[in-house]
Amino acid sequence: MKKKGKKDYFCANFWKMRKIEVCCISANDVLEARKGGAIRVELCTAISSGGVTPSFGLVRNAVQAAGGELLVNVLVRPREGGFCYNESEIRTMIDDIRACSDAGADGVVIGALTPDGDIDMEACRRMMDAASGMNVTFHRAFDVCREPEKALEQIIELGCDHLLTSGQRPSALEGSALIAELVRQAAGRITIMPGSGINPGNIAEIESVTSASEFHSTARDLVPDSSLRHVPELGFDEVSKVPGMVLRTSSEIVRSLVD
């Protein structure tokens, strides 16, 4: 059975040399990513904490905003913090994967580790079974695993389509040497997708060092906050260095990354 997510091979943008996935937190972000020429989005909420699973109302609206022109992959992460999950959390993620499929998502973004920092193969296999027919990315739980070369082989064994990684460093630029090694090791068996801190000013260097062809970015810029009662000290919103401004996906930044 062909995976739902494989329709990206037929998208007009797919054959461009540089392919951009955009991390989005709203349907409007998805529209901006689409306008800028992204091939795929990763939908989540709580982006400042690394992202957690969004509501399924948001998933449905994001799929509608994508309009069939780019893929919508949904982050499946039940909470903030580490990636070692108990049975209840694993069941929650499995239910969320199925709900994402029912809501029309093309794929999911998953990951789980053992307490020692190895890939939790049992939990991941259960999630892969639930995601049958969908595009699957293994997320940056990889960046805290203890043996990256072994972990990559396990992720390939699971059947994941993409691995999102910063090369086990705070940014993909800093981790570019390991990312390059992973690209060579993968040898086309999985797409290694650099992510974290990627912007128009450094993507060419990361591309050159790693030989990666797909990249993950928030592609965000400051826009005015529509609320006249912006009170950041109350802790309700993501902190911006510019008072009265918030970060949102920008089609112009997406286009700069693509080009």
N, C-alpha and C positions, 0 to 999 in steps of 0.2 A: 504494500500500500504506500502510495506516494505521500510524503509528509505535507501537511497543510502549508508549512513554512517554506516549502521548496518553490512556491510560486514566485519567490524573489528572483529566480533565474530568468523570469520573463518580464521583469520590470524594465522600463526603458533605461533607468539609471544603472542597472546592474553591471553592465559591461564597461563602465568607466573604471579606469585603473584604481582610483581611490574611492572606497565605499565607506559611507559614514552612517553609524548608528547613533541616534541621539537619545539621551536619557530625558524623559518627559514626565511631568507631574500633572498635566491637565490636557484636556482635548484641544485647547488652544495651542499648547506647546506642540502637539502633534501636527496641527495645521501649519505652524511655523516650520517644523521639520520637513514636512511635505513640500512646502513652498520653496525651501532652500535646497531640495534635491537629495535628502537622506534616502537610504534604501530601507531603513528599519528604525523602529523606536523601541526603547526599553521603558515600559510604563511602570511607575512606582509612586509612592508618596514618602514623606519624611526623608527627602534627599540629603539633608544636612547630616543625617545619621547613617548614611550609606544606603538608604532606601528600605522600605517594607512593602508588603503586598497592598495594592490599592483596592478601593471598593469596586464592586462589580458593575455598579452604575457607571463609574469612570471607565472601566474596561469597555463597556458597550459603546459609550460615547466616543472613546478614543478610536475604536474600530470604525465607527461611522465617520469620524474626522479623517481617518486614513484614506477612505474612499477607494480601497483596493489598490492604491498606488504605492504603498509601502507597507511593510510588515509591522504588526504590533505584537511584540513579545512582552510578557508580563513578569515582573520580578515576583518570585514566590519566596518570601522571607517573613515568618510570622511575628518577628520582633526584632528590636535592635540588639546589638551585642554580638557574642561569639556564634560559632556555627556548629556547635555540638547540641543536638536536639534530643529531647525525650520523646517517648512514644506518643504522647498527646500532641506534641508539636509536629511530629512526622505525619500523623493522621490529618492534622489541620492542613498541612502543605499538600497532601494528596487530594483532599477535598477541594482546596483552592485551585489546583491544577485542573481538575475536572470542571470546576465552575468557569475557569478561564476559557476552556475549550467551548463550553456551552454558550459563553458570551461572545464567541466569534474570534477570540485571539488566535494568532497564527502560531505562537510559540510561548515558551516559558523560560525563565532564567532561574536555575536552581543550584543547590550545593549543600553539602553537609560533611562534617568532619568528625572523627573520633576525638575523645579527650586528649590523645597524644598528638593530634595534628595530622593524622592520615585521612585519606578519603574514606568516608563511611559508605562502603560499597552496598551494604544491605539497604540502608535508608535511600541511597541514590537509585538503586535498582527499582525499588518500590515506586519512587517518583517517576522514573523513566517509563515504567509500565503504565502509570496513570497518564503520562504524556504521549502515549502511542499515537503516531500520526502527526505530531506537532514538531516544530523546530525547537531545539533545546540548546541553551547556552549554560555552561557551568560558570558560575559567577566568581567574584574575587575572594571567596573562601579559599581558593587556590593560593592566594597571596600570603596566607598564614599557615599553609601546610609545611611539614618539615622536610620532605624530600620531593622537590618539584619535578624532577625527571621521572621518578616512579609514579607520582600523582598524575602526570600527563598521560602516561600509558594506561592508567586505570580509567581516566576520563574518556580516553579513546575507546577502551573496552566497553564502557557503559553505552557508547553510541551517541555521545553529544556531538552537536554540529559545530559549536564554537566554544572557545575558552576565552573569557574576559580576564585580563591580568594587567597589573602594573609592574610585573617583573619582581614582585615581592619587595617593592620599594614604595615610598609615598606617592611618587608620580611615575608615569610611563617613561618619561625622559630619563629619570634616574635609573630605572630598571631596564633600560633598552638593551643592555648586553645580555641579560638573562632571556628577555623576550626573543632576541635574535637566536639564541640557542634553542629555545622552544620551537620557533618556526622551523629551524633545521631538523630538529628531532621529529616534529610532527610530519614533515615530508608530505604534506597534502592530505593526511588522514583526518585532520580536523583543522578548522580555521582558528589561528591564534589572533585574537583581537586586542591590541593594546588599548588601555583605558586608564584614566586618572590624570587630570591636569593637561589634557590635550587641547590645544588651541591653534588658531591660524599662524601664530608666531613660531611654533615648535613642531608642527605636524610633519613638515618636510624632513627635518632632521631625524625624527623618530622613524619615519618611513624609510629613509636611507639606511639607517643603522640596522633596523629589524627585518627589512624586506617584507613587512606585513602589508596586506592590501585592504584590510578592513580596520576601522578605528571607531572607538566609542568616546563620545564627548557630551557634556551637558550643553555646550554651545549657547551659553546664557549671557545675557547682557542686562544692564540696569535699566529698568523702566519705572515710571512714577507709580507709586502705590495709590490705588484709587480710593483707599480709605483715608478720610481726613483725621481719623483718630489712630494714627500710627504710634503706638507706645511700646517700643521694643523692650524696655526694661521689665515689662510684665511677662515676657517670655513666650508670647503667643506666636511669634513669627521668626523666620530665619533672619539672623542678624546681617544687616548690610552696613558697609562702611560709609555709605552715603545716606544721611537721614532722608526719609520720605521716599526712598527708592527700594525696589525689590528686584530679585533676579528671576528672569524668565527666558525661555528659549527664544533665540533670535534667528530668523530666516537668513539674515545677512551673514551671521557668523557661520551658520550651516553651509551656506553657499561658498564662503571663503575656505572652509575645510574641504569641501568637495573639490573645489577648483585648485 
